[in-house]
Amino acid sequence: MVLLGLLLAGCAEPKFYPVRGEVVIYGVGPLTEGEVQFRPLRRPDLIASGKVGKDGKFSASTPDHGEGVLEGDCQIAVIANSKDGKPLIAERFGDFEKSDRNTTVTARDENYCMIQVSKN
């Protein structure tokens, strides 16, 4: 019975929880366009994303799962390219491995994530 319980626990549906937040450029103010992506460490294929509004705020959702991000530790990437082709923020923030931005999504009504980036 214990083994069966462990097997069933391992097959449980993944849990997603609401994540919203704001992206701020250090010394400048809110990022006014772009996208934030969350890559869960235990299921890197379930990337969630949210479009950044003019006020720097975003709300994340996961394709095929709806609103929210998979519970657990996540790497964060911020993609922001201006219309004239010049980078709005340092390019490293667009790469999960280089951005050094992380968060932990927990079982709650809402997770808030303030993300600070720099120009270079």
Contacts in CASP RR format, 6 or more apart in sequence:
PFRMAT RR
TARGET T0000
AUTHOR 0000-0000-0000
METHOD contacts of the structure
MODEL  1
MVLLGLLLAGCAEPKFYPVRGEVVIYGVGPLTEGEVQFRPLRRPDLIASG
KVGKDGKFSASTPDHGEGVLEGDCQIAVIANSKDGKPLIAERFGDFEKSD
RNTTVTARDENYCMIQVSKN
14 43 0 8 1.000
14 46 0 8 1.000
14 65 0 8 1.000
14 70 0 8 1.000
14 71 0 8 1.000
15 70 0 8 1.000
15 71 0 8 1.000
15 107 0 8 1.000
16 48 0 8 1.000
16 62 0 8 1.000
16 65 0 8 1.000
16 66 0 8 1.000
16 67 0 8 1.000
16 68 0 8 1.000
16 69 0 8 1.000
16 70 0 8 1.000
16 71 0 8 1.000
17 68 0 8 1.000
17 69 0 8 1.000
17 71 0 8 1.000
17 105 0 8 1.000
17 106 0 8 1.000
17 107 0 8 1.000
17 108 0 8 1.000
17 110 0 8 1.000
17 111 0 8 1.000
18 59 0 8 1.000
18 67 0 8 1.000
18 68 0 8 1.000
18 109 0 8 1.000
18 110 0 8 1.000
18 111 0 8 1.000
19 38 0 8 1.000
19 48 0 8 1.000
19 59 0 8 1.000
19 60 0 8 1.000
19 68 0 8 1.000
19 69 0 8 1.000
19 103 0 8 1.000
19 105 0 8 1.000
19 110 0 8 1.000
19 111 0 8 1.000
19 112 0 8 1.000
19 113 0 8 1.000
20 57 0 8 1.000
20 58 0 8 1.000
20 59 0 8 1.000
20 60 0 8 1.000
20 110 0 8 1.000
20 111 0 8 1.000
20 112 0 8 1.000
20 113 0 8 1.000
21 57 0 8 1.000
21 58 0 8 1.000
21 59 0 8 1.000
21 112 0 8 1.000
21 113 0 8 1.000
21 114 0 8 1.000
21 115 0 8 1.000
22 30 0 8 1.000
22 55 0 8 1.000
22 56 0 8 1.000
22 57 0 8 1.000
22 58 0 8 1.000
22 114 0 8 1.000
22 115 0 8 1.000
23 30 0 8 1.000
23 31 0 8 1.000
23 36 0 8 1.000
23 52 0 8 1.000
23 56 0 8 1.000
23 58 0 8 1.000
23 78 0 8 1.000
23 80 0 8 1.000
23 115 0 8 1.000
23 116 0 8 1.000
23 117 0 8 1.000
24 30 0 8 1.000
24 31 0 8 1.000
24 56 0 8 1.000
24 114 0 8 1.000
24 115 0 8 1.000
24 116 0 8 1.000
24 117 0 8 1.000
25 31 0 8 1.000
25 88 0 8 1.000
25 89 0 8 1.000
25 116 0 8 1.000
25 117 0 8 1.000
25 118 0 8 1.000
25 119 0 8 1.000
26 116 0 8 1.000
26 117 0 8 1.000
26 118 0 8 1.000
26 119 0 8 1.000
28 119 0 8 1.000
30 55 0 8 1.000
30 56 0 8 1.000
30 57 0 8 1.000
31 52 0 8 1.000
31 56 0 8 1.000
31 78 0 8 1.000
31 80 0 8 1.000
31 88 0 8 1.000
31 89 0 8 1.000
31 117 0 8 1.000
32 52 0 8 1.000
32 53 0 8 1.000
32 54 0 8 1.000
32 55 0 8 1.000
32 56 0 8 1.000
33 52 0 8 1.000
33 53 0 8 1.000
33 54 0 8 1.000
33 80 0 8 1.000
33 82 0 8 1.000
33 88 0 8 1.000
34 51 0 8 1.000
34 52 0 8 1.000
34 53 0 8 1.000
34 78 0 8 1.000
34 79 0 8 1.000
34 80 0 8 1.000
34 81 0 8 1.000
34 88 0 8 1.000
35 49 0 8 1.000
35 50 0 8 1.000
35 51 0 8 1.000
35 52 0 8 1.000
35 58 0 8 1.000
35 78 0 8 1.000
35 79 0 8 1.000
35 80 0 8 1.000
36 49 0 8 1.000
36 50 0 8 1.000
36 52 0 8 1.000
36 58 0 8 1.000
36 60 0 8 1.000
36 76 0 8 1.000
36 77 0 8 1.000
36 78 0 8 1.000
36 79 0 8 1.000
36 115 0 8 1.000
37 47 0 8 1.000
37 48 0 8 1.000
37 49 0 8 1.000
37 50 0 8 1.000
37 76 0 8 1.000
37 77 0 8 1.000
37 78 0 8 1.000
37 79 0 8 1.000
37 96 0 8 1.000
38 47 0 8 1.000
38 48 0 8 1.000
38 49 0 8 1.000
38 60 0 8 1.000
38 69 0 8 1.000
38 70 0 8 1.000
38 74 0 8 1.000
38 75 0 8 1.000
38 76 0 8 1.000
38 103 0 8 1.000
38 105 0 8 1.000
39 47 0 8 1.000
39 74 0 8 1.000
39 75 0 8 1.000
39 76 0 8 1.000
39 77 0 8 1.000
39 96 0 8 1.000
40 46 0 8 1.000
40 47 0 8 1.000
40 48 0 8 1.000
40 69 0 8 1.000
40 70 0 8 1.000
40 72 0 8 1.000
40 73 0 8 1.000
40 74 0 8 1.000
40 105 0 8 1.000
41 72 0 8 1.000
41 73 0 8 1.000
41 74 0 8 1.000
41 75 0 8 1.000
42 70 0 8 1.000
42 72 0 8 1.000
42 73 0 8 1.000
43 70 0 8 1.000
46 62 0 8 1.000
46 65 0 8 1.000
46 70 0 8 1.000
47 62 0 8 1.000
47 63 0 8 1.000
48 60 0 8 1.000
48 61 0 8 1.000
48 62 0 8 1.000
48 68 0 8 1.000
48 69 0 8 1.000
48 70 0 8 1.000
48 74 0 8 1.000
49 60 0 8 1.000
49 61 0 8 1.000
50 58 0 8 1.000
50 59 0 8 1.000
50 60 0 8 1.000
50 61 0 8 1.000
51 58 0 8 1.000
52 58 0 8 1.000
52 78 0 8 1.000
52 80 0 8 1.000
59 67 0 8 1.000
60 67 0 8 1.000
60 68 0 8 1.000
60 69 0 8 1.000
61 67 0 8 1.000
61 68 0 8 1.000
62 68 0 8 1.000
62 69 0 8 1.000
62 70 0 8 1.000
68 105 0 8 1.000
69 105 0 8 1.000
69 111 0 8 1.000
70 105 0 8 1.000
71 105 0 8 1.000
71 106 0 8 1.000
71 107 0 8 1.000
72 104 0 8 1.000
72 105 0 8 1.000
72 106 0 8 1.000
73 102 0 8 1.000
73 103 0 8 1.000
73 104 0 8 1.000
74 102 0 8 1.000
74 103 0 8 1.000
74 104 0 8 1.000
74 105 0 8 1.000
75 96 0 8 1.000
75 97 0 8 1.000
75 99 0 8 1.000
75 101 0 8 1.000
75 102 0 8 1.000
76 96 0 8 1.000
76 99 0 8 1.000
76 101 0 8 1.000
76 102 0 8 1.000
76 103 0 8 1.000
76 113 0 8 1.000
76 115 0 8 1.000
77 93 0 8 1.000
77 94 0 8 1.000
77 95 0 8 1.000
77 96 0 8 1.000
77 99 0 8 1.000
77 101 0 8 1.000
78 89 0 8 1.000
78 93 0 8 1.000
78 94 0 8 1.000
78 99 0 8 1.000
78 101 0 8 1.000
78 115 0 8 1.000
78 117 0 8 1.000
79 94 0 8 1.000
80 87 0 8 1.000
80 88 0 8 1.000
80 89 0 8 1.000
80 93 0 8 1.000
80 117 0 8 1.000
81 87 0 8 1.000
81 88 0 8 1.000
82 88 0 8 1.000
88 119 0 8 1.000
89 117 0 8 1.000
89 118 0 8 1.000
89 119 0 8 1.000
90 117 0 8 1.000
90 118 0 8 1.000
90 119 0 8 1.000
90 120 0 8 1.000
92 98 0 8 1.000
92 99 0 8 1.000
93 99 0 8 1.000
93 101 0 8 1.000
93 117 0 8 1.000
101 115 0 8 1.000
101 117 0 8 1.000
103 111 0 8 1.000
103 113 0 8 1.000
105 111 0 8 1.000
END
